[in-house]
Amino acid sequence: MTDAPKKPTYTPLPEVPEELRERYQVLLEVLAGKETVSGGARRLSLSRNHFQSLLHRGLEGLLEGLSPKPSGRPAKPERQVELESELERLRKENERLQARADTVDRLLGVASEMMRGRIQPTPKSPRPKAHRGEGSGEGEKDEPDGWARARLRGVEAMRALGLSPELAAAVVGVSRTTVSRWRARGRLGVPLVHRRGPGTTRPPAPALLAEVERWVRHLHGNIGAECLQHLVPGVSRRQAARVKQATLIALERERVDATTRVTVTCPGVVRGFDAVHVRTTAGMAYVLPSADAAVPYRTSVAVSAKYDGEAVARALEEDVEQNGAPLIWRVDRASVHRCPQVREVLDGHGILVLHGPPRHPRYYGQLERMNRDHREWLEALGPLDPARLAEEVERMRATLNAVLPRRSLHWRTAAQVWGQRPALDVDRAGFRDEVRERAARLALSHAGLRAYDGLVDRLAIEAALTSRGLLKCDRGGWC
């Protein structure tokens, strides 16, 4: 029967040397109680305190061995831990440097291949044709697609060695976006590049160019050159782009030539009106400006907490009292402009209403531009108190009228031109009768003119003003 292997933590009984056996025997007798401490100290020729200290040291070691220890392996010394950590760091640094050295060796190998002509960087000058037999790919380098594929293989080799996309592309002499474009073309199975410079291909037939122009006109220019290239085979993207640009220029010129610019020749004839929404400290408020159509003169600017028929009628009445009644009141088709209260004020002063086409704010262009200035002026001040808003609106009107000179007025202010306006000498009753007669004749002779409600009345008013020289219509506007 074999003995069981001893455990690593087992400590055998120590062997007592011959010269210490007497001392060891005395110590055991004292521990067993057969001998006193004083007697044991006399037998060993030691002092009682020294002998008792030796006894206490042994008991202390025994208690330390009997005390519970934490589970697991005993902790390593702190110095040993530091040395092992430094050794691991140095090992990793050595591996990183070794990998870098290997990468440099492989890059040098690729560079040597480039020097031998296997991979050529982008030339700064026209690249001469390679003679047959030079390098290892003279056949594919004769064509642009061949040397592009050679560069792409070089980039892939660089990327496999761990280089970044930007550095790999720079090594072969191209940009990262060029490499991405080549890869996309390679996945589609099309040539990576084409030979640079003007091609020797003939220009497309006139029928193809006419087809491209037809598509641009049909879609009002909302089509790209590459889409035109696919819609009309035989036309390149550059050719389609040139045709599209020329067609768009022609469309804009045709639009300008077809427009009519309406000019009011005399101040005080036509007066516009609209509203501007303004945010105040007490909520939303409305600024109601009135302005002449011949001169950019703000005749009045009212402020109201509501934008309803009563507010519009009150603003119109105050404007007429301050500046006189115009012949025409030009407003959009808002319901508050056509309510009974407003109609009563207009009829009382003999003013005709002129409405533009529906959803066509350019018809009221001058007042719309004025309102843009009003809105920017008030938004720069932030939300104001309603009382201060009225004061600021009046200051704004006075400044824009009397301080700002305008080039269109020969560098005079709007107030100066308005003050020199001639008196409006027009028979309002006769003018109204003429407008009604013209509207009736237009309605009978041109039934198709009823494209929208008020078109016949608008044309009749414009014709009556033109006959008196108060309105001028020029073909080929510029807005």
HELIX and SHEET records of a PDB file:
HELIX    1   1 GLU A   18  LEU A   20  5                                   3    
HELIX    2   2 ARG A   21  ALA A   32  1                                  12    
HELIX    3   3 VAL A   37  ARG A   43  1                                   7    
HELIX    4   4 ARG A   48  LEU A   66  1                                  19    
HELIX    5   5 GLU A   78  MET A  115  1                                  38    
HELIX    6   6 GLU A  138  LYS A  141  1                                   4    
HELIX    7   7 PRO A  144  ALA A  160  1                                  17    
HELIX    8   8 PRO A  165  VAL A  171  1                                   7    
HELIX    9   9 ARG A  176  LEU A  188  1                                  13    
HELIX   10  10 PRO A  206  HIS A  218  1                                  13    
HELIX   11  11 ALA A  225  LEU A  231  1                                   7    
HELIX   12  12 ARG A  237  ALA A  258  1                                  22    
HELIX   13  13 GLY A  309  ASN A  323  1                                  15    
HELIX   14  14 SER A  335  HIS A  337  5                                   3    
HELIX   15  15 PRO A  340  HIS A  349  1                                  10    
HELIX   16  16 PRO A  361  TYR A  364  5                                   4    
HELIX   17  17 GLY A  365  LEU A  381  1                                  17    
HELIX   18  18 PRO A  386  ALA A  402  1                                  17    
HELIX   19  19 ARG A  407  LEU A  409  5                                   3    
HELIX   20  20 ALA A  414  GLY A  419  1                                   6    
HELIX   21  21 ARG A  428  SER A  445  1                                  18    
HELIX   22  22 ALA A  447  LEU A  449  5                                   3    
HELIX   23  23 LEU A  455  SER A  467  1                                  13    
SHEET    1   A 2 THR A 260  VAL A 264  0                                        
SHEET    2   A 2 LEU A 471  ARG A 475 -1                                        
SHEET    1   B 5 VAL A 276  THR A 280  0                                        
SHEET    2   B 5 GLY A 283  ASP A 292 -1                                        
SHEET    3   B 5 VAL A 270  PHE A 273 -1                                        
SHEET    4   B 5 ILE A 328  ARG A 330  1                                        
SHEET    5   B 5 LEU A 352  LEU A 354  1                                        
SHEET    1   C 3 VAL A 276  THR A 280  0                                        
SHEET    2   C 3 GLY A 283  ASP A 292 -1                                        
SHEET    3   C 3 ARG A 298  SER A 304 -1                                        
SHEET    1   D 2 PRO A 405  ARG A 406  0                                        
SHEET    2   D 2 ARG A 412  THR A 413 -1                                        
END                                                                             
